[in-house]
Amino acid sequence: QVQLAESGGGSVQAGGSLRLSCAASGVTFSSYCMGWFRQAPGKEREGVATIDSDGSTSYADSVEGRFTISEDNAKNTLYLQMSSLKPEDTAMYYCAADPSFCPVTPQGLRSSWYDYWGQGTQVTVSS
């Protein structure tokens, strides 16, 4: 049974940093495509970053160069390091998993690809 639990969200001023964590159980990173998504009020859920079973990563243009996705296999934990945060990064952030390879962008950044989801963690960036 796959379970994903996000943590690490909070409130931060613009320009600040946060690191989100996603504790994954029932998931083997070497066999799964993992991703981070976000959803702001009144907006659709959008893909932020993905990491494939071979460690290759992809990012949405809006976060490229500011966010970094990574995995710790020993801890079975997915991370999203966020730097130079902007007010427009304010959203609920979700981790997602799919027992397959990550398709090339943009499909890999579409929520429909993923079978499993966490409950989310809120990130609020003030100006």
N, C-alpha and C positions, 0 to 999 in steps of 0.2 A: 504494500500500500504506500503510495507516494504522498508525502506530506511536506509542505513548504511553509516556513515561518520567517517572515521578515522582521527586522528590528533595525534600530539606528536612526530612525527619522527624528525630526525635531524642528525647532525654529532657529534660523540663522540670518545674519545680515548679509546683504549683497556683497559679493566678493569672498565670502567665507567658504568653508569646506565641511562636508559630512561624509561619513562612510556608512553605507547601508550593508547589512548582512542578511543572508537568507540561509537558514539552517535547513538542509534537505535530508529527508529520510526516505528510504525506498528508491533512491536514485543513485546510479553509478555514473559519475561525470564522464567516464570514458565511453559511455554509450548514449549519452543524452545531449541534446541541444538545450542550452540554458539561456534565459533572457531576462532583461529588466524592461518593464513597461511603466508608463505613468498615465494618470488620468486626472485632469483638472476639472473643476465643476463646470458642467455644461458642455464639455468637450469629449470627443471620442478618445478611447484608450490608444496611446501611441507607443511604438517601439522606441526604446532608448539605446539598448546595446544587446548584443548576443555573443555567446562564446560556444564554439563547437567542441565536439569530443576530442579534437586534435589540438585544441587551444587557440585556434584562429578566432579572431574577434571582428565584429563590425559595429558601427555606431551610426546613429542618426546624425545628420548634418548639424543639427542644432546643438549637439553636445560634443561633437568631435573636437579633440584637443583639450577638453575640460573634464570629461568623465573617463574612468577606466574600469572595465569589468575584469574580474579575475576569479579564480577558484582555488580553494585549499582542499586538496583531495583527502588529506589526513583528517581534517575536521568536517569533511563533507559540507562545506559552506561556500556559498557564492557571495561575492562582494561587488559593490559599486562604489568606487571612490569618486566623489564629486567635488570639484574645485571651481573657483571663480563663479560661484553660484549667482544666478540672476533671479529677479522676482518672477520672471516667466517660467522658471523651473519649479515653481510651487505646484504641487500635485500630490496625489496618493501614488506611491510607488509600489509596484508588484513584481515579484519574481515569478517566472514561469519555466516549465520544463516540458520537453517532448522527447520520447524514446526513439529518436532518429537523428540524422545529421541535420545541421542547420542549412536551409536553402539559401541561395544567394539573395542578397538584398535586391529588391525590397521585400520579397516574400518572407524572409527570416524575421523581419521587423513587424510582421502582421500578427495580431493576436490570434487569428484563426488557426495558425499553425500549431499552437501549443495545447496540450491536453490537460496540464496540471497548473494550478495557480495557488499562490498564497493569499492571505487576507489583506495584505497591504500595510504600508507604514507611511505616515503623513510627513511630507517635507514642506516647510513654509519658509520662504525667503522674503525678507522685508527690505525695502529700499532705504 
